[in-house]
């Protein structure tokens, strides 16, 4: 069976994966771009159209960042990774934060209480908007992935819900040396997670710590 993976998911030292006040101009709320500063100089993120202040570089961060799309056949994301609004879609002309050619190039399942017709973009990305619990969403994503792995792309609530449902096989979390104080915390309600996963930590000269999680036993 295909694996369920998380890649390049950044959290602050106090465990927040997004700040408060998310809006069109601020996808990460009051956190701004600080959670992704480690990744912007990498070649992987430059290829995705996310450029940092320096030329793209290689190194520890690039080695981790580059695995995000290998073997992936579909992504699952929460509503707030696609658009910031909480209510029904205010404007269906909104196609996400990534422009006409999103970096996914696979089917993407967007979890929302307001389903809408699929949205086909350039480069092979099609967004499917569904109202589904994690297990049902994963079944759909696996059908769309055609035997390849499924990536849980975020945001924080979505990753936590799949961890709570014990549906994640591998996870890469980046611990960023900032304190946000407010926002959506990844680890809430997940006490004892280390009993389900082997965990390995790798520090980087950029100041972040890459945490890799591998499921200890196959899902039942």
N, C-alpha and C positions, 0 to 999 in steps of 0.2 A: 504494500500500500504506500502511496505517496506520503512524504513527510510534511509536517506543518512547522514552519520556521518563522522566526522573527529576526530581522537584521537592522543594525545601525540605529537602534532605538535609544535615544539619549534621555537621561534623567539627571537631575541635579543631585547634589550631596544629600539633600533632604528628601529625595525620592520623587520630585515632581517632574512629569513629562511634558507639561504645558502650564503656562501661567494663567492668570485671570484676565478677562477683558479681550477675549478673542474677537476679531472683526476682520473685514476684508483686507485692511491695511496691516494687520498684525495677526498672522495665522497662529503664532505661539503666545498671544496675549502679552502680558507685561514682561515675559521672558525675552521678547524680541528674538534676535538671532543667536543669542548666547549659547543655546543648547546645541547648535550646529556649527559653531566656529571651528571645532576640531576637524570637521569633515570638509569644509569649503576649500582648503588648499589641495585636496586629493584629486587625482585624475578622475576617479569614479564620479565624484560630484560635479567636476567640471564638465564631464561628458553628459551629465544630466541637465546641463545648463545652469548649474548653481555655482557661480564663481566667487571665490574669496578674494581678499586683498593681494594675495601673492600668486605667483605662477603655480600650476599644479605640481605637486611633489609626490614622491614615493616614500615608503617607510612603513612603520608599524600601522599607522592609521589607514594607509592605502591598502595594506594587506587585509585588514578586516573589512573595510568599506567595499572592496571589490567583489566580495562574495554575495552581495545582496540579490543578484539576479540570476546566478548560475543555477540552472535546473528548475527555475520557477515557471509554472504554467498558468498561475492565476494569483491574484491578491484579494484579500478581504480587508476593507477599511471601514472605519466608523464614519458616520455622517459628517462629523466635524473635521475630518481630514479632507473632505471634499468641499464643504462650504460651512460658514460659521453660524448660519441662522438656526434657531431652535424650532421654529414653527414650520408650517407648510412652505414649500419652495416659493420664495418671493419673486424669483425671476428665472425661468427655465433657460434663458440664454446664458446663464452662468455655467461654465464648463470646468470649474476647478481652478486651482492656482498654477497650473503647469502649461498653459498655452494650448495651441491647437494640436501639438504633438507631445502628449504626456510621456514621461520616461518609462512607463510600465511595459508597453508593447505586448500586453497580454489582456485577457479579460480581468475586470476588477469588479468585485461584489461590494457594493456600498450599502451598509446597514442603515436603514432609516425607517421611521414610522410613517413616511409619506412616499410610498413607491411611485415610480414614474417609468415611462418607456425607456428602454436601453438607449444610451448615448454613444454613438460610434465616432471615434476621433481618428486623426491621422496616426500612422505608424503601427496600427494593429491593436490599439487600446479601445475596448468597449466597456463602458460603465453599466453595470446591472444594479438597479436600485430595488432592494427587497426589504421586507419587514420580517425578520427571522431571528430565531435564537441561534447561538453559536453552532450547535450540532447541525441544524438544518442548513445554515449558511455554508458550513464546511462541506456538506454533501453536494450542494450546488457548485461550489468552487472546484471540488475535485472532478465533477463532471466536465466543467469548463477547462480544467487544466490538462486533460487528455493524458493522464498518467504521470505528469510531472508534479513537482512539489507545490504546495500552497504557502504563500507568504502572508502572515498577519502584519499588515503595514501600520497599524495604529488607528486612532490615537490611543491615549493612555487607557481610557475606559474599555476600549475594544480589546487591547492586549490583556488587560486584567481579567476581562470576562472569559477569554479563551483559556487563560491560566486557571481560573477558578473552575472551569468545566473540564480541566485536565486534558486539553486537546492539543497542546503544544509539545513538539518533539525536541526542537532545538531553538535556542534563543541567544542573541547577541545584544547585550545591553551596554551602553557606554555611560560610565559614571563621569560626569562633567564637574570640575571643581568650582561650582557656583552654588549659592544658596538663594532659592526663590521665595521661600516662606509661605507662598500661597499658590493655589492652582489645583491640578488633578494629580493625586499621588498614585504611583504605580503599585506599590506593595501593600496597600491597605487590604486587610482581610485575607492575606496570603501567608499567614504565619506557618512555619514548617515547610516552606517551599523547598528548602535545601534537602529535605528528605526524599523528594521526588526527582531531584536533578543532581548530577555531578556538576561542579562549578569550578571554572578555571579563570584566574585573573591575570591580565597582562597589562603592565603599565606602558605608557607612551611618553616620549619626550615632549609632546604637546601638552601634557598635564592630565590627560584623561586616563581612565582605567577601563580596559575592555573586559567585560565579564561574559564568558561563554557558559551556557547551560545545556546539558545533554540529559535527556530523560534516562533514568536508571533502569526502568523496566518498560516493556511495550505496553500500550494502552490495552485495557481489558475489552 
